[in-house]
Amino acid sequence: MRDNEVRAAIAAFLGAVAIMAAAIGAFLVFMGGSGDSELSAVSEHRGAPTRQEPQEDAAQLSERRDDLPPRQDSHSRGPVCADSNACRRPSPELRAAYTNPRACAGTGRRLCLVPIGDVPKDLVDHLVEYYQAEYGLSLHVVPAVELTPGSDPERPGQIEAWRLRASFPATYPTFDRDPDVVMIGLTPIDIYTNQRPEWKWFFGETYRFDGDDRPRHAIISLFRMDPVNWGEDRDDDLRNKRVRTMMNKYVALTYYGLSLNDNPRSVLYQQISSVGALDRIDERIPVPR
């Protein structure tokens, strides 16, 4: 009996060890499978072809305030562009000031601004003066583009950025294909990108042609840069500074051929994730000597 009891105890022990080994093996297989799936998903995402190369200049969902559409009061500039068909037509003042469709013609590197919709004329004037005074750059402004009514019903008041980018070859095909021309589209309308549908809005993105070693064109929305559109008092100086900062980033990338970095104070910071982050950036372009 004693021998039988010993053999039974040994058998029970070995059975328990086998069960434990099987459990450990199943756990390791589960963990390994989970990791492989995650890595595969990342590889597929990174390797997927895209029609453009968006910059990481989006506002994260946690940064989005819920008090939009903005208020209108005695401090407002007028149209706030929150309506789906608002701000599509350039103002008579902007049309009268910039009338030359050949403004970007010439030789050598040229920086060309394309107002899209009702961009404030005082902001355009400010940018022309700023780039000449600070960097000795001529900012060539072509006549503003008028947008047709309509927007995505799931994104009321917004336009997909690629639609704005498409206005370059449609309106200025010669400049769009000229490798010496940098075109930056500026709009007061809120934008989104289908490349990152989880982003409810973003500041802008750059675009390159096949074979280019750097981005050539860009789209910027000033909608979220205007304090009025956050329900705050009008502050055109702050609005202008924010637009300059974002535009300087794209000028640095497209015109000067500089690279993005990880410094949250640099104008070349790769991921400007909120208005607050935009305000903390040193707007100066580190122009190559």
VOPAVO-563594 format. One line per 10 residues: number of its first residue (from 1); their letters; for each residue x, y, z of C-alpha. Coordinates in nm, 3 decimals. Example, Ala and Ser with C-alpha at 12.3 -4.5 7.8 and 13.67 -1.06 7.14 Angstrom:
1) AS) 1.230:-0.450:0.780 ~ 1.367:-0.106:0.714
This chain:
1) MRDNEVRAAI) 0.000:0.000:0.000 ~ 0.279:0.234:0.086 ~ 0.445:0.177:-0.254 ~ 0.113:0.234:-0.427 ~ 0.059:0.556:-0.235 ~ 0.407:0.678:-0.328 ~ 0.349:0.597:-0.695 ~ 0.012:0.774:-0.683 ~ 0.165:1.081:-0.524 ~ 0.442:1.091:-0.786
11) AAFLGAVAIM) 0.187:1.055:-1.064 ~ -0.024:1.335:-0.920 ~ 0.282:1.556:-0.891 ~ 0.387:1.489:-1.250 ~ 0.033:1.558:-1.368 ~ 0.030:1.890:-1.188 ~ 0.367:1.980:-1.345 ~ 0.233:1.894:-1.691 ~ -0.074:2.109:-1.637 ~ 0.140:2.398:-1.517
21) AAAIGAFLVF) 0.375:2.364:-1.816 ~ 0.082:2.364:-2.054 ~ -0.059:2.675:-1.890 ~ 0.275:2.855:-1.912 ~ 0.310:2.753:-2.276 ~ -0.037:2.879:-2.358 ~ 0.038:3.209:-2.185 ~ 0.362:3.253:-2.382 ~ 0.187:3.175:-2.710 ~ -0.084:3.428:-2.627
31) MGGSGDSELS) 0.170:3.701:-2.547 ~ 0.374:3.623:-2.854 ~ 0.066:3.630:-3.078 ~ -0.045:3.963:-2.937 ~ 0.294:4.121:-3.001 ~ 0.317:3.988:-3.356 ~ -0.028:4.123:-3.439 ~ 0.059:4.465:-3.306 ~ 0.385:4.480:-3.501 ~ 0.210:4.368:-3.819
41) AVSEHRGAPT) -0.053:4.638:-3.780 ~ 0.215:4.903:-3.732 ~ 0.408:4.781:-4.036 ~ 0.097:4.786:-4.254 ~ 0.013:5.138:-4.138 ~ 0.359:5.276:-4.200 ~ 0.392:5.107:-4.533 ~ 0.055:5.211:-4.671 ~ 0.076:5.441:-4.974 ~ -0.061:5.792:-4.934
51) RQEPQEDAAQ) -0.146:6.061:-5.186 ~ 0.032:6.326:-4.978 ~ 0.271:6.356:-4.691 ~ 0.093:6.520:-4.398 ~ 0.295:6.685:-4.124 ~ 0.217:6.606:-3.761 ~ 0.054:6.944:-3.704 ~ -0.279:6.831:-3.570 ~ -0.461:6.921:-3.255 ~ -0.511:6.608:-3.050
61) LSERRDDLPP) -0.868:6.530:-2.951 ~ -0.792:6.604:-2.586 ~ -0.687:6.956:-2.681 ~ -1.009:7.036:-2.861 ~ -1.239:7.268:-2.673 ~ -1.614:7.216:-2.692 ~ -1.721:7.581:-2.705 ~ -1.723:7.600:-3.087 ~ -1.887:7.732:-3.297 ~ -1.751:8.058:-3.163
71) RQDSHSRGPV) -1.945:8.353:-3.039 ~ -1.989:8.679:-3.222 ~ -1.983:9.003:-3.028 ~ -1.846:9.357:-3.047 ~ -1.491:9.221:-3.055 ~ -1.541:8.990:-3.352 ~ -1.395:9.060:-3.696 ~ -1.711:8.954:-3.874 ~ -1.753:8.615:-4.041 ~ -1.604:8.341:-3.827
81) CADSNACRRP) -1.614:8.077:-4.100 ~ -1.791:7.820:-3.884 ~ -2.084:7.789:-4.125 ~ -2.037:7.532:-4.402 ~ -2.060:7.797:-4.675 ~ -1.907:8.094:-4.496 ~ -1.576:8.253:-4.596 ~ -1.563:8.084:-4.938 ~ -1.552:8.413:-5.128 ~ -1.254:8.652:-5.100
91) SPELRAAYTN) -1.338:9.003:-4.986 ~ -1.348:9.288:-5.240 ~ -1.056:9.449:-5.054 ~ -0.837:9.142:-5.095 ~ -0.936:9.102:-5.459 ~ -0.851:9.465:-5.532 ~ -0.514:9.450:-5.358 ~ -0.374:9.136:-5.523 ~ -0.475:9.113:-5.887 ~ -0.177:8.972:-6.077
101) PRACAGTGRR) -0.219:8.603:-6.168 ~ 0.146:8.605:-6.284 ~ 0.276:8.731:-5.951 ~ 0.483:8.415:-5.901 ~ 0.646:8.422:-6.245 ~ 1.021:8.458:-6.271 ~ 1.340:8.257:-6.226 ~ 1.508:8.108:-5.924 ~ 1.342:8.007:-5.598 ~ 1.012:8.188:-5.533
111) LCLVPIGDVP) 0.776:8.187:-5.237 ~ 0.414:8.221:-5.342 ~ 0.111:8.279:-5.116 ~ -0.229:8.159:-5.234 ~ -0.517:8.305:-5.029 ~ -0.807:8.059:-5.034 ~ -1.140:8.211:-4.941 ~ -1.192:8.519:-4.725 ~ -0.843:8.561:-4.581 ~ -0.815:8.896:-4.398
121) KDLVDHLVEY) -0.634:9.147:-4.620 ~ -0.452:9.296:-4.323 ~ -0.302:8.954:-4.248 ~ -0.181:8.910:-4.606 ~ -0.030:9.260:-4.604 ~ 0.141:9.181:-4.274 ~ 0.296:8.859:-4.409 ~ 0.430:9.036:-4.719 ~ 0.598:9.300:-4.504 ~ 0.723:9.047:-4.248
131) YQAEYGLSLH) 0.905:8.817:-4.490 ~ 1.071:9.107:-4.665 ~ 1.184:9.271:-4.340 ~ 1.290:8.958:-4.150 ~ 1.431:8.734:-4.422 ~ 1.468:8.950:-4.732 ~ 1.214:8.727:-4.907 ~ 0.963:8.849:-5.159 ~ 0.630:8.687:-5.078 ~ 0.447:8.680:-5.411
141) VVPAVELTPG) 0.070:8.689:-5.364 ~ -0.153:8.565:-5.645 ~ -0.527:8.647:-5.669 ~ -0.731:8.467:-5.406 ~ -0.911:8.144:-5.488 ~ -1.289:8.134:-5.445 ~ -1.428:7.805:-5.322 ~ -1.756:7.653:-5.431 ~ -2.019:7.593:-5.160 ~ -2.054:7.260:-4.990
151) SDPERPGQIE) -1.878:7.048:-4.730 ~ -1.872:6.697:-4.591 ~ -2.202:6.649:-4.401 ~ -2.010:6.460:-4.133 ~ -1.770:6.755:-4.096 ~ -1.994:7.064:-4.098 ~ -1.803:7.386:-4.142 ~ -1.484:7.207:-4.249 ~ -1.308:7.125:-4.573 ~ -1.074:6.835:-4.640
161) AWRLRASFPA) -0.726:6.980:-4.690 ~ -0.666:6.787:-5.009 ~ -0.952:6.976:-5.176 ~ -0.768:7.300:-5.105 ~ -0.443:7.155:-5.234 ~ -0.626:7.065:-5.557 ~ -0.694:7.434:-5.617 ~ -0.324:7.487:-5.699 ~ -0.310:7.290:-6.026 ~ -0.666:7.391:-6.108
171) TYPTFDRDPD) -0.597:7.764:-6.079 ~ -0.220:7.801:-6.120 ~ -0.098:7.490:-6.306 ~ 0.227:7.645:-6.427 ~ 0.338:7.744:-6.080 ~ 0.215:7.419:-5.928 ~ 0.455:7.212:-6.139 ~ 0.748:7.456:-6.131 ~ 1.014:7.298:-5.904 ~ 1.143:7.646:-5.812
181) VVMIGLTPID) 0.806:7.764:-5.679 ~ 0.689:7.703:-5.323 ~ 0.313:7.754:-5.294 ~ 0.153:7.799:-4.953 ~ -0.225:7.812:-4.940 ~ -0.376:8.007:-4.651 ~ -0.744:7.974:-4.561 ~ -0.969:8.097:-4.279 ~ -1.177:7.778:-4.302 ~ -1.133:7.491:-4.058
191) IYTNQRPEWK) -0.970:7.185:-4.217 ~ -0.932:6.813:-4.160 ~ -0.741:6.533:-4.332 ~ -0.865:6.192:-4.438 ~ -0.515:6.065:-4.372 ~ -0.588:6.092:-3.999 ~ -0.967:6.067:-3.954 ~ -0.931:6.054:-3.574 ~ -0.812:6.417:-3.578 ~ -1.111:6.649:-3.558
201) WFFGETYRFD) -0.908:6.939:-3.696 ~ -0.550:7.036:-3.766 ~ -0.335:7.334:-3.859 ~ -0.198:7.224:-4.195 ~ 0.012:6.984:-4.400 ~ 0.280:6.976:-4.668 ~ 0.282:6.803:-5.007 ~ 0.553:6.670:-5.233 ~ 0.566:6.535:-5.585 ~ 0.699:6.189:-5.669
211) GDDRPRHAII) 1.076:6.207:-5.685 ~ 1.107:6.518:-5.469 ~ 1.345:6.494:-5.175 ~ 1.149:6.752:-4.976 ~ 0.795:6.891:-4.960 ~ 0.716:7.163:-5.210 ~ 0.371:7.303:-5.124 ~ 0.159:7.345:-4.810 ~ -0.190:7.427:-4.684 ~ -0.248:7.622:-4.361
221) SLFRMDPVNW) -0.575:7.699:-4.183 ~ -0.580:8.004:-3.957 ~ -0.923:7.916:-3.814 ~ -0.795:7.772:-3.485 ~ -0.524:8.037:-3.463 ~ -0.773:8.322:-3.426 ~ -0.863:8.389:-3.059 ~ -1.211:8.499:-3.167 ~ -1.280:8.144:-3.278 ~ -1.218:8.022:-2.924
231) GEDRDDDLRN) -1.472:8.266:-2.785 ~ -1.196:8.506:-2.675 ~ -1.149:8.875:-2.744 ~ -1.010:8.984:-3.076 ~ -0.629:8.987:-3.085 ~ -0.495:9.027:-3.437 ~ -0.134:9.045:-3.315 ~ -0.165:8.701:-3.155 ~ -0.341:8.565:-3.463 ~ -0.065:8.701:-3.685
241) KRVRTMMNKY) 0.208:8.554:-3.466 ~ 0.049:8.210:-3.476 ~ 0.012:8.221:-3.854 ~ 0.374:8.336:-3.889 ~ 0.494:8.049:-3.673 ~ 0.316:7.783:-3.872 ~ 0.403:7.944:-4.202 ~ 0.769:7.974:-4.095 ~ 0.775:7.602:-4.026 ~ 0.659:7.530:-4.378
251) VALTYYGLSL) 0.888:7.790:-4.534 ~ 1.178:7.627:-4.347 ~ 1.080:7.285:-4.484 ~ 0.989:7.378:-4.840 ~ 1.195:7.687:-4.927 ~ 1.509:7.628:-4.718 ~ 1.499:7.248:-4.720 ~ 1.548:7.212:-4.344 ~ 1.448:6.906:-4.143 ~ 1.206:6.848:-3.857
261) NDNPRSVLYQ) 1.333:6.800:-3.503 ~ 1.218:6.699:-3.153 ~ 1.268:7.039:-2.985 ~ 0.924:7.168:-2.870 ~ 1.059:7.526:-2.877 ~ 1.184:7.505:-3.235 ~ 0.986:7.624:-3.535 ~ 1.080:7.287:-3.687 ~ 0.921:7.087:-3.406 ~ 0.767:6.785:-3.574
271) QISSVGALDR) 0.438:6.763:-3.385 ~ 0.265:7.088:-3.293 ~ -0.026:6.931:-3.109 ~ -0.224:7.230:-2.978 ~ -0.261:7.607:-2.985 ~ -0.069:7.619:-2.657 ~ 0.221:7.429:-2.813 ~ 0.213:7.667:-3.109 ~ 0.236:7.968:-2.875 ~ 0.544:7.827:-2.698
281) IDERIPVPR) 0.748:7.796:-3.016 ~ 1.024:8.038:-3.116 ~ 0.900:8.145:-3.459 ~ 1.242:8.232:-3.604 ~ 1.366:8.023:-3.898 ~ 1.727:7.903:-3.851 ~ 1.822:8.021:-4.199 ~ 2.126:7.830:-4.336 ~ 2.435:8.045:-4.370
